[in-house]
Amino acid sequence: MSARIAATPPALAAPGTTRAVFRRLLAVDDLPPGAMRRVTVGDLDLLLANTSAGIVATDDRCPHMSAPLSLGTLDGCLVACPLHRGVFDLATGDVVQVPTTGGLDADGVVRPTWSPPGSEPKPELPGPKTDARRLTRTRRVRFYPVRVEDGAIDVGLPEEIAGA
């Protein structure tokens, strides 16, 4: 099976990947179009996804509150988090739908807690939970370099992790 690699935004490269060491992680045949897989290297959990734009590698953590994105759903290039309904674009790294808990978006704009359309906004009672929600930032997705060789998906990892 031939595989396409998605272009990744250079500004959203995961920390430590400028001098990445490639490590073979998965056979191409184990990641058909539309599929996602979690792969763990040391203490790093990665999400490999075969999106409509091609294969990408990101942290298998929602950039909101760290839920495993691999338990969510993939539609084209959009991955939905199973925890707070955040939706992230695996082609651009952008937040498409802010999680239902609200908080700071990737640009630092405060978003309210989600309320059903047509209903009154949910009241925010004072206290640490409300403060935590208000100060939790939903970041953009970070990417790891990917290459496909000899029927396998190789991912570029930071040197300190690649040796794990």
C-alpha positions as CSV (number, residue, x, y, z in Angstrom):
1,M,0.0,0.0,0.0
2,S,1.4,3.4,-0.9
3,A,1.1,6.1,1.7
4,R,1.1,9.8,1.6
5,I,2.6,12.0,4.3
6,A,0.7,15.2,5.3
7,A,2.6,18.4,5.2
8,T,3.0,19.7,8.8
9,P,3.2,23.4,9.8
10,P,6.9,24.1,10.7
11,A,5.8,26.5,13.5
12,L,4.0,23.6,15.2
13,A,6.9,21.1,15.4
14,A,7.0,19.3,18.7
15,P,9.8,20.4,21.0
16,G,13.1,18.7,20.4
17,T,12.3,17.6,16.8
18,T,14.6,20.0,15.0
19,R,17.3,17.4,15.3
20,A,15.0,14.4,15.3
21,V,16.1,10.8,15.2
22,F,13.8,8.7,13.1
23,R,12.4,5.5,14.7
24,R,10.3,2.8,12.9
25,L,7.0,2.7,14.7
26,L,4.3,1.0,12.6
27,A,3.8,-0.9,9.4
28,V,1.9,1.2,6.8
29,D,-0.6,-1.6,6.4
30,D,-1.5,-1.2,10.1
31,L,-2.7,2.3,9.5
32,P,-5.3,2.3,6.7
33,P,-6.9,5.6,5.5
34,G,-9.1,7.1,8.2
35,A,-7.5,5.1,11.0
36,M,-5.7,6.3,14.2
37,R,-3.3,4.4,16.4
38,R,-1.6,5.1,19.7
39,V,2.1,4.2,19.8
40,T,4.2,4.6,23.0
41,V,7.9,5.2,23.0
42,G,9.3,5.5,26.5
43,D,7.0,7.8,28.3
44,L,5.9,9.6,25.0
45,D,2.4,8.6,23.7
46,L,2.0,9.4,20.0
47,L,-1.0,9.5,17.8
48,L,-0.5,8.3,14.3
49,A,-3.4,9.2,12.0
50,N,-4.0,8.5,8.3
51,T,-6.0,11.6,7.5
52,S,-7.4,12.7,4.2
53,A,-4.2,14.9,3.8
54,G,-1.9,11.9,4.6
55,I,-0.2,10.4,7.6
56,V,0.6,12.6,10.6
57,A,2.2,12.1,14.0
58,T,1.2,14.2,17.1
59,D,1.1,13.8,20.8
60,D,-1.7,11.4,21.8
61,R,-2.9,14.0,24.2
62,C,-5.7,16.6,23.6
63,P,-4.0,20.0,23.7
64,H,-6.7,21.1,26.2
65,M,-6.6,18.7,29.1
66,S,-4.5,15.7,27.8
67,A,-7.2,13.1,27.1
68,P,-6.0,10.5,24.6
69,L,-7.0,11.7,21.1
70,S,-6.7,8.1,19.9
71,L,-10.0,7.4,21.8
72,G,-11.7,10.1,19.8
73,T,-13.0,10.1,16.2
74,L,-11.3,11.1,13.0
75,D,-13.2,12.7,10.1
76,G,-11.0,13.6,7.3
77,C,-8.3,15.8,9.0
78,L,-10.5,16.6,12.1
79,V,-9.9,14.7,15.3
80,A,-12.5,15.0,18.1
81,C,-11.5,14.6,21.7
82,P,-13.5,12.1,23.6
83,L,-13.5,14.1,26.8
84,H,-14.8,17.7,26.2
85,R,-15.7,17.7,22.5
86,G,-12.8,19.8,21.3
87,V,-12.1,19.4,17.6
88,F,-8.6,19.8,16.2
89,D,-7.4,20.0,12.6
90,L,-4.5,17.6,11.9
91,A,-3.7,19.4,8.7
92,T,-3.1,22.8,10.3
93,G,-2.9,22.2,14.0
94,D,-5.7,24.6,14.7
95,V,-8.5,24.4,17.2
96,V,-11.7,24.0,15.1
97,Q,-14.1,23.7,18.1
98,V,-13.2,25.0,21.6
99,P,-13.8,22.3,24.3
100,T,-17.1,22.6,26.1
101,T,-15.4,23.6,29.3
102,G,-14.3,26.9,27.7
103,G,-11.2,28.7,28.9
104,L,-8.4,30.3,27.0
105,D,-8.1,29.5,23.3
106,A,-4.8,29.1,21.5
107,D,-4.6,32.9,21.0
108,G,-5.4,33.7,24.7
109,V,-9.0,34.7,24.1
110,V,-11.3,33.6,27.0
111,R,-14.2,31.4,25.8
112,P,-17.2,30.7,28.0
113,T,-18.3,27.3,29.1
114,W,-20.5,25.8,26.4
115,S,-24.3,26.1,26.8
116,P,-26.9,24.5,24.4
117,P,-28.1,26.9,21.7
118,G,-31.0,28.9,22.8
119,S,-30.4,28.4,26.6
120,E,-29.0,30.8,29.1
121,P,-25.3,30.7,29.7
122,K,-24.2,28.2,32.3
123,P,-23.5,30.1,35.6
124,E,-19.9,30.0,36.8
125,L,-19.8,29.7,40.6
126,P,-16.8,31.2,42.2
127,G,-14.1,28.9,43.3
128,P,-11.0,26.9,42.2
129,K,-12.8,24.8,39.6
130,T,-14.1,27.9,37.8
131,D,-10.7,29.5,38.1
132,A,-9.0,26.4,36.6
133,R,-11.4,26.2,33.7
134,R,-11.0,29.9,33.0
135,L,-7.2,29.7,33.0
136,T,-6.8,26.4,31.1
137,R,-5.5,27.1,27.6
138,T,-6.4,25.0,24.6
139,R,-3.2,24.9,22.5
140,R,-2.6,24.0,18.9
141,V,-1.6,20.5,18.0
142,R,2.2,19.8,17.8
143,F,3.6,17.6,15.1
144,Y,6.5,15.1,14.8
145,P,8.2,14.5,11.4
146,V,7.1,11.5,9.5
147,R,8.6,9.4,6.7
148,V,7.5,6.2,5.0
149,E,10.2,3.7,4.0
150,D,10.1,0.0,3.2
151,G,6.4,-0.3,4.1
152,A,6.9,1.3,7.5
153,I,6.1,4.6,9.2
154,D,9.1,6.2,10.8
155,V,8.6,9.2,13.2
156,G,11.2,11.7,14.1
157,L,11.6,11.9,17.9
158,P,13.7,14.1,20.2
159,E,17.2,12.4,20.7
160,E,16.5,11.8,24.4
161,I,13.3,9.8,23.6
162,A,14.4,8.1,20.4
163,G,16.9,6.0,22.4
164,A,14.3,4.8,24.8
